[in-house]
Amino acid sequence: MNSLDDYIPRPGLSVPIVTILDARGRILEDQQRAVVRYALQDGAGADIVFAAGTTGEWDRIDNPRRQAVARIAIEECRRARAAAAKKIEAWAGITAHTRSDTLDNLSHALHAGADAAVVAPLSIKDLEHPAEFVERDIGAVFDRAGRMLPLFLYDNAGIAAPGKSP
């Protein structure tokens, strides 16, 4: 990818992955990796793996778990990409309950090497001005990192945080 202006999501199969937890709520890393590998099918499966996002559990796990799930997916996609004859992308869901945690998740996704990030601004409880948040706060994270990645805004007006409306 030469420029974010030229970015087009991969055609093909996009698979949101579930988070695998034990009875105490801890991520079962070996099983989490197995779920990602199953979706990837040695390069014959998913073109995009989307972690910590659209499966609905993002708001029921804490930030360290969201970040761990994203990291595992990114690592497994990187391994599969090296072995497969095609590009496989890892997208990280970065939405958290707070602005601060969401920005921390974006920093983590950048550092871990995500191919894209997805945020649902209407689900962030302490966010009053989504457009300003995206432009100013998310932009500042990109500026500090010295690089950007594609950012997809998830329109979830039907499940917005209490008191939020589109």
Secondary structure, DSSP 8 states (H G I E B T S, - for coil): ---GGG----SS-EEE----B-TTS-B-HHHHHHHHHHHHGGGTS-SEEEESSTTTGGGGS-HHHHHHHHHHHHHHHHHHHHHSSS--EEEEE---SSHHHHHHHHHHHHHHT-SEEEE-GGG-TT-S-HHHIIIIIIHHHHHHHT----EEE---GGG--TT---
